[in-house]
Amino acid sequence: MILRTRTARTLLMGGALLAATSLAGCGQISSLLGGSQRDSETNEVTEAGTDSVFDIQVGDCMAEPTEDTVTDVEVVPCSEEHDYEFYYEYELDLGDDYATANAQIDDDASQKCYDAFTDFVGIPVEESASLTFSYYVPSLQSWGDGDRQIQCMVLEVDENNDIVPVTGTLKGSKR
């Protein structure tokens, strides 16, 4: 059990290369495993560590999660090999009823992450040969705790839609 008000999120895929599907996340308690270290001036990750999904920040790079429900993620410096880069976040405004909102969450998140992808990468997702995006959405449990946050992440995939690890940021890469 994690000691947070908001307890878990779900990772969904979007973009031109991948249909919206559930992927995996990881479920370790970050306070027990040690969180990432950050530069005091830039706030960039300087040492890898496990952080709560609610504590990651735009610009963070992460390893691929391993379970459907995500509570913690392995955050690494972007200069090291990683699978995802967190590029945009926003709060949903779909009311308080999860059943009603759940039918709209994927469409809302997919559109807003799509729009932000172009600003971040420098080209629309459909023009990219290998980049796409995914996003974390509130789980039923975290929704009940007040979670309305969507977190968008860019990733590279091969012709089989398998994740291709990258080194460095994809910001402005136009690939």
C-alpha positions as CSV (number, residue, x, y, z in Angstrom):
1,M,0.0,0.0,0.0
2,I,1.3,3.4,-0.8
3,L,1.1,6.2,1.7
4,R,-0.4,8.9,-0.5
5,T,-3.8,10.5,-0.9
6,R,-3.8,9.7,-4.6
7,T,-2.8,6.1,-5.0
8,A,-2.5,5.0,-8.6
9,R,-2.7,6.0,-12.3
10,T,-3.3,4.1,-15.5
11,L,-1.0,4.4,-18.6
12,L,-2.7,4.6,-22.0
13,M,-1.2,4.9,-25.4
14,G,-2.3,7.4,-28.1
15,G,-1.0,8.8,-31.3
16,A,-0.8,7.8,-34.9
17,L,1.4,4.8,-34.5
18,L,-0.4,3.2,-31.6
19,A,-4.0,2.7,-30.8
20,A,-5.2,3.6,-27.3
21,T,-4.4,0.6,-25.2
22,S,-3.5,-0.1,-21.6
23,L,0.1,-0.6,-20.9
24,A,2.1,-1.5,-17.8
25,G,3.2,0.5,-14.8
26,C,5.2,-0.2,-11.7
27,G,4.0,-0.5,-8.2
28,Q,6.9,-0.1,-5.8
29,I,6.8,2.3,-2.9
30,S,9.2,5.2,-3.8
31,S,9.9,6.2,-0.2
32,L,11.3,2.7,0.5
33,L,13.3,2.4,-2.8
34,G,14.8,5.9,-2.9
35,G,13.7,8.7,-5.1
36,S,15.6,10.4,-7.9
37,Q,18.0,13.2,-7.2
38,R,17.6,16.6,-8.8
39,D,19.9,19.6,-9.6
40,S,19.0,22.3,-7.1
41,E,19.1,25.0,-9.8
42,T,17.6,23.4,-12.9
43,N,15.5,20.7,-11.1
44,E,16.6,18.2,-13.7
45,V,17.1,14.6,-12.6
46,T,20.8,13.9,-11.9
47,E,20.5,10.5,-10.4
48,A,18.0,7.8,-11.1
49,G,15.5,6.7,-8.6
50,T,11.9,5.6,-8.0
51,D,9.4,8.4,-7.7
52,S,5.7,8.5,-7.1
53,V,3.8,9.0,-10.4
54,F,2.3,12.1,-8.7
55,D,5.8,13.6,-8.1
56,I,7.2,13.3,-11.6
57,Q,7.7,16.6,-13.5
58,V,7.5,17.8,-17.0
59,G,10.9,17.1,-18.5
60,D,11.5,13.9,-16.6
61,C,12.6,10.8,-18.4
62,M,11.5,7.4,-17.3
63,A,12.0,3.6,-17.8
64,E,9.1,1.6,-19.2
65,P,6.6,0.7,-16.4
66,T,5.8,-3.0,-15.8
67,E,2.2,-3.2,-14.6
68,D,-1.2,-1.8,-15.6
69,T,-1.7,0.3,-12.5
70,V,1.1,2.8,-11.9
71,T,2.0,4.1,-8.5
72,D,5.7,4.7,-8.9
73,V,8.1,5.1,-11.9
74,E,11.8,4.7,-12.4
75,V,13.0,8.2,-13.2
76,V,16.4,8.6,-14.9
77,P,18.5,11.5,-16.2
78,C,17.5,12.2,-19.8
79,S,21.2,11.9,-20.8
80,E,20.8,8.1,-19.9
81,E,18.9,5.6,-21.9
82,H,15.1,5.8,-21.2
83,D,11.8,4.9,-22.7
84,Y,9.5,7.9,-22.0
85,E,9.9,11.6,-21.6
86,F,7.1,13.5,-19.8
87,Y,6.3,16.6,-21.9
88,Y,2.9,18.0,-20.9
89,E,0.3,17.8,-18.1
90,Y,-3.1,19.3,-17.4
91,E,-6.1,18.9,-15.2
92,L,-9.3,17.3,-16.5
93,D,-12.5,19.3,-16.3
94,L,-15.1,16.5,-16.8
95,G,-17.1,16.7,-13.6
96,D,-16.9,14.5,-10.5
97,D,-18.7,11.3,-11.7
98,Y,-16.0,8.8,-12.8
99,A,-18.4,6.7,-14.8
100,T,-19.5,9.7,-16.9
101,A,-16.0,11.2,-17.2
102,N,-14.4,7.9,-17.9
103,A,-16.2,7.7,-21.3
104,Q,-14.6,11.0,-22.2
105,I,-11.1,10.8,-20.6
106,D,-9.4,9.0,-23.5
107,D,-10.7,11.3,-26.2
108,D,-9.8,14.4,-24.1
109,A,-6.3,13.2,-23.2
110,S,-5.6,11.9,-26.7
111,Q,-6.5,15.3,-28.3
112,K,-4.6,17.4,-25.8
113,C,-1.5,15.2,-25.7
114,Y,-1.6,15.2,-29.6
115,D,-1.7,19.0,-29.7
116,A,1.1,19.4,-27.1
117,F,3.2,16.8,-29.0
118,T,3.6,19.1,-32.0
119,D,4.7,22.0,-29.7
120,F,7.2,19.7,-27.9
121,V,8.7,17.6,-30.7
122,G,8.4,20.3,-33.4
123,I,6.3,18.2,-35.9
124,P,2.8,16.6,-35.7
125,V,2.8,13.0,-34.6
126,E,1.5,11.8,-38.0
127,E,4.7,13.3,-39.6
128,S,7.0,11.4,-37.3
129,A,8.5,8.2,-38.6
130,S,8.9,6.7,-35.1
131,L,7.7,8.9,-32.3
132,T,4.3,8.6,-30.6
133,F,2.8,9.5,-27.2
134,S,1.2,7.9,-24.2
135,Y,-0.4,9.3,-21.1
136,Y,-1.3,8.6,-17.6
137,V,-4.9,9.0,-16.6
138,P,-6.6,8.7,-13.2
139,S,-7.5,5.3,-12.0
140,L,-10.9,4.7,-10.4
141,Q,-9.3,4.8,-7.0
142,S,-7.2,8.0,-7.6
143,W,-10.3,9.7,-9.1
144,G,-12.1,9.1,-5.9
145,D,-9.2,10.8,-4.1
146,G,-9.6,13.9,-6.3
147,D,-7.0,13.1,-9.0
148,R,-7.9,14.8,-12.3
149,Q,-4.3,15.0,-13.8
150,I,-3.3,13.8,-17.3
151,Q,0.4,13.4,-17.9
152,C,1.6,13.1,-21.5
153,M,4.8,11.3,-22.5
154,V,6.7,10.9,-25.8
155,L,8.3,7.7,-26.8
156,E,10.0,6.1,-29.8
157,V,8.7,2.8,-31.3
158,D,9.9,0.5,-34.1
159,E,7.9,-1.0,-37.0
160,N,6.4,-3.6,-34.5
161,N,5.3,-0.9,-32.1
162,D,8.0,-2.0,-29.6
163,I,9.5,0.7,-27.5
164,V,13.0,1.8,-28.6
165,P,15.1,3.3,-25.8
166,V,16.5,6.8,-26.5
167,T,19.2,8.9,-25.0
168,G,18.8,12.6,-24.7
169,T,15.6,14.7,-24.9
170,L,13.2,14.5,-27.8
171,K,12.2,18.2,-27.3
172,G,12.5,20.0,-30.6
173,S,13.9,16.8,-32.3
174,K,11.5,17.0,-35.3
175,R,11.8,13.3,-35.8
